[in-house]
């Protein structure tokens, strides 16, 4: 990294930390001392869920499973029920398996090394590093989409709001400027700026605390949102909704009471979402087959379905 760039980024870091002490987002999980188990749950929820939604569900989940031991011993069906509303139930299953691994291999103590964290089901590089930063105050770099966006725009003049550096490059930049004493706050500051001001499509450059230090600060005036490249999705759509939405709806219905038959599931789907009976039957057939094959639900001897 050029010394001139590093010097500018260090100045931006100090400016951003001052701004953050007055403008930090307030969340229930941002304690002075953070429980590693709580951080694991929070980061798992945050993998594909906005922070505002985590706020709604985290305390509820912790009330049901207050310790890693209780989560490890829970029935899979109870974990899925507690996860309802967060979507992507596979994350709940991975979290359940991770808790069991932690109890079995680490005496119910959350690992504090990246290698051991990465060995847990559902824990990838970002989640592992985030746990190290937020739970253990380690001097590592945790790069999520907000961190990537902010550091990309700070380090170079981007042409469109969609332009972003490769994660490995952002990692290199962040590691070079990590503060020694308040690394956790630094990451929170980057994430907060990226979530509220240095946003994806319409960045609020005019009120950004870093606008005089950022080579990309003219993005707002260029109306570059029109240059955003739209990603195409390969996810199959059924009756106007992606399959994952139908999966969540049908799984939630099966979880609501015991012994749902295929016919009652189809009747509910048709009535609740105003589908023809044949259309409801077609989507239920696809989803129930997947959920059964993936171990989310089981088919009983009497032909009814319930959470596994």
N, C-alpha and C positions, 0 to 999 in steps of 0.2 A: 504494500500500500504506500502511495506517495505520502511524504511527510506533510505536504500542504493539505491533502485530503484528510489525513488523520487529525491534524490540528483543528480543522473546521468541524469534524465530527465530534471531537472532544468538547469543543465549545458548544455545539448543538446539544450534546449530552447534558452538560451543566445547565443550559437554558431549559431543556425539557424537564429535568428533575425539579427545578424551581417551580415551573408551571404546574407540574403534577402534584406537588405538595399542597397546592391551592385548589386543584381541579380534578383530583382523582375520583373515579367512579366509586361509589360506595356499594360494596357487596358484603353479605353476611359472612362469607368465608375469608375475607381479608383481615385476619387477625395478626397481632404482633408475633404470636407463636402459633404456627399452623401444624395441625395434626397430620402426619403423613398419610394416614388412612383416609382422612377427609379430602386431602389433596388428590389422592388416587381416584376417589369417586368423582370429585369435581372435574378433574381433567378427562376422565372417561366420559362423563356427561357432555363435556365441552368439545368432544371430537367432531360432532356434527350438530351442535345445539348452541344457540346464542346465549350469551352470559345472562341476559334477562330471564330466560327460561330456566336456567340452572338455579337461579335465585328462588324460583317457585317450587322446584322439586327436591333440592338438595336436603333441606331440613326434614322433609317428609320421609325421604329414603333413610336418613340417619336415625330417625325415630324408630323405624322398623328394624334396621340393622346397625346398631350403634358401635359395634366393634367388628374387626375383621374375622374374629372367631365365630360370631353369630351369623355373619354373612356366609362364611364357609359351610356352616352346618345347615343352612336354610335349604328348603326344597326349591328346586328350579322354578316351579310354578309360582311360588311366593315371590321370588326375585323378579320374574316377569311381570307379575301384578303390580309390584312396587314401582316398576319402571314405566308403567302405562302413562302415556302423555309425552314421553321423551322420544319416541320413535326408535327405529333401528334396534330392535330387541336383541340382535346379535351382540351388541355392546354389553347388554345386561348379562348374557350368558358368559361372555369373556371375563367380565368383572367377577362373576361368581366363581369361575374356574381359577382366576388369578388369586382370589381370596383363599381358595383351597390349597393352591400351590404355596402361598405365603405361610399358611399355617403348617403345612407338611414339611417344607424345606427350611423355613426361616423362623420357626417358633413364634409365629404370628407377629413378626416384626417386619415392617416394610423395608425392603432392601434399599441401601443408599449408594449403590454403584450402578452405572449405566448398563454394564454387562448383565447383572442380575435382574434389573428391571426389564430389560429387553427380552429376557427369557419368560416373562409373565405373559399369559394369553391376552391379546388385545392391546398390548403396550408397544407402541412404535417409537422411533427415535425422538419425535417431538414430545410425546407424553412422558417418556423416560427422563428427558432433560428438564421438562417443566417440573416434574416431581423433585428433581435434584435442586432446582432453583428455588421453588416456592416452599418446599417442605424442609430441605436440608441446607439451604443457603449456599449451595456449591457454586464455584466460579466456572460455570458452563454457559453455553449459549443455547437458548430455546427459541427456535424460529417458527412462528406460526404465520398465517397469512397477513395479519396486521403488521407484525414486525418486518416481514419481507417487503411490504408495500412502503412503509415509512423509510426503511434504510435504503431501498432502491432509489426513491425519489431524493433522498438526502445526498446520496453518493454520486449521482449523475443527473444530467438533464434528460428527462424522458419526453418522448414525443406524444404519447397517448396515455390515458389513465390505465390502460390494460397492460402497459409495459412493466415487466418485473424481472428482476435478476433470478438466476437459478438459486435454489436453496443453499447449495454448497458455497456459492459466492457470498450470499448474505451471511452465512455462518462465519466465513473468513473475516468479513467486515466487522461483525458484532464481536467476535472473539478479540479482535485487535483493540477494541475500545471498551471492553467490559470494566465497569468501575469496581474497585477493590472492596468497598465497604457496603455498598447498597445495590448489589446486582439484582436482587428481587424487585426492588422499587424501579430499577431501570427497565426491566422487562414489563412491569405493570404500566409504566409510563408510555413505552412504545405501543403497547396494546391499546391503551386508552386513547392515545392520539389517533391511532389507526382506526379505531371504532367510532370516533366522534367527529374528527376534523379531517384527517388525512384519509378520507374514505375512498372507496373504489371509483365510483362514477362521477360524483360531483364534489371534489375536494374543496374545503372551505379555506383556501389559501390566504384570504384576506384577514382572517382572524387566527391563523396558525401562529403559535409562539416562535416557530422556526422559519417564518417566511423570509426573513432577511438573510438566512444562512442556507436556504434550500435552492439549488439550481433549477428545481422543477416548480417553483412557486407561481409560475404564470399559467399553470394548468387550469385554474378556475376561469380566467378571462378567455381562454381559448375555447371553452365549451367542448372540451375534448371527449365528453361522454359519448358523442356521436361516433367516435373512433373506436369505441370498445368493440372488441371482437367477441361475438356471441358464440359460446361453446354449444356444440350440438350434442344432444343426449341420445344414447343408444337404448335407454330404458323404454320398454314397451308401454304403450298407453292403452288403457282399457276404459272406454266410455268417458273420455275426457280427463282421466286421472292416471298418473303413473302407477305401475303395479305395486310399488312399495306402500302407496297410500291405501290401496285395497288390502294389502297384507296387514297393515296396522289396524284397519277397521275391523276386519274379520277376526283377528287375534284378540282384540279388545272385547268383541262380542262373546267369543268362546270363554274368555277369562271372567266375564261378568257373572255367570252362573255355571253350574255343573251340567254335564251331559247334554251337549248340544248336538243334535243330529244334522246330517247334511241338509235335510229338508228345512229344518228350522233356521239354519244358517242362511239358506237361500231365500227363505221367506222374509227374514229380517233385512237382508241386503236389498232385495227388490223393493220392499216397502220404504225402508229408511232412505234409499238413494234413488227412488223413483225409476227403477229399471223394469224392463219386461222380465218375466219369470225365466225365460230362456237365457237372457243376457246375464242375469244374476247367477244362474246355474253354471254358465261358462266360466265366469271369473272365479266363482267359488271352487270349481273343480281344479283350476290352475293353482289357486292360492293354497287350498287345503292340502293338495299333493305336495307342494313345496314345504309348507310348514311341518307336515308330517315327516317328510324326508330329512329335514334339517333338525328334527328333534324338539321343535317348539311345542307341538301337540301330539297326542297319541289317540289311536282309535281303539275304543273298548270292544269287548266281545259282543255287546248289544248293538254295536254300530254307531254309537255316539262318540263325540270328540271332547277332549278336555286337555288342559295344559299338561305338558309332560312333567 
